[in-house]
Amino acid sequence: MTDTTDLNGRDTFFWLCLLDKASTVMTVEEGIAPREVGARTAAAIAKVVSDAEAPGADRPTDYLHVEPLVRNLVGPDSSRIHSGRSRQDMLPTVYRLLLRDRLVLVHRALGGLRAGLLALAERYGSAIVPAYTNGVQAQPTTFGHLLLGYEATLRRSALRLAEAYPRVNRCPLGAAALATSSFPVNRVRLAELLGFDEPVQNSFDAAQLSPIDVGFEVAASAMTLALSLGTFVQDVHAQYHHARPWITLDNTDLLSPSTLMPQKRNPVALNRARLLASEVIGDGVSTALAAHNVCSGLTDYKRAEAQRTLDRTLALLGEVHAIVGGMRLDEEAALAEVRSDYSTTSELANVLQRDCDVPFHVGHRFASALVTYGRGGGLTVEQLDFAEARRLYREIAVGFDGVDDELPLTEARFRAALDPVDMVASYRGLGGPQPAEFRRMLAQARAAVGADASWLDEVAGRLSSAEAALEASFGELAAG
């Protein structure tokens, strides 16, 4: 078995020993091992665990190296706890336990990041910013609206992880190699002792098939999360192309100077996060490739790829959380960027149709001609000449039957239609940036974060209770 990253001592060795503890309790309860043998074996396991906690002590990751440590203290009778058990069912069980720990940690870290995004969204809920399609400024919106959009993508990732949890939290132990054994192994009790919700029902599936899809399901959820985070990081990183970015990182730990160019403040945290996002996706692909075209019964897919994917995801979430915590919005610069382009002209076409009964195609043609004129003259939206706008409208309208060729707007209404603040305030659609919708979506997102935190607390409570119950039963047995 490949070693995995240590999570506060909850490494492969920890779980192999916990499997031994659960098996010792179960085999004594079922009469597979005499209580006296179980007591001596339990005491030996406790000593092996204690010895391994010393600094620099060996923590084997293969059960073939763990089992002799106990046998040397007890003798061959210690092997009774291995009745009806194989590395073929132990490996998938440890695999799931390592995944379970990491899935919970990733979900909790994701909740923290989502809460950070919501706090930032509330802070900048009404700040006007440009938004882009095809890499070109498209419509003005608010920074709060964009941040709620990013949180929505992360909420879906949280849901995927939560939906995967019950499939991860099923126990293969007791399946033996794949068809159980003639010993009365109580698989339900083993699952209970290890904090699983239930056993994997089919023993062949438990030992030989489920590690493939269960591991990849979690890795795939992490890959999807990395795609969303990668988009977020790249959108922030694009700001550093501008001489006056409106989104900046004001935490010096997130930046690095250049060795040559004194003006540079390189956003190295964004670089680290982007690389981590790519590595998460690479690890997820490795999880699939390790199992691809491999017949059942081999160890290829019973390794650390999925766990490593989640380990890297934890690092990615930590990096992005720090980025969100260090983000600052220059509201004046963002609004100036919107006003430097023509993204509000779509609202001019909307106003002509909604308020003046001008067909949208006519209004759109007029707005497009206005953009061509303005850009050709190096003008901003605010610098457009109203008399020239009226002339352009007449040129466009004359080509359409039944359309009055006089621009049906006063200059004040024309200017207001092109103002980004007024444009954002005029939005009416479900899920838009207007204040009422923003408040509704913010409350909804906060409720979802709170519900997820409650679910995690419930999961953690159940797992903690199961571990405490196992240690109590094991401790009583070890005490003789």
Helices and strands as residue ranges (DSSP letters): H 12-29, H 35-52, H 63-74, G 76-82, H 87-123, E 128-133, E 136-142, H 143-168, E 170-171, H 187-193, E 198-199, H 203-204, I 205-209, H 210-237, G 238-241, E 247-249, G 252-254, E 256-257, E 265-266, H 268-291, H 305-325, E 327-329, H 331-339, H 345-356, H 360-376, G 381-383, H 386-397, H 411-417, H 420-426, H 435-478
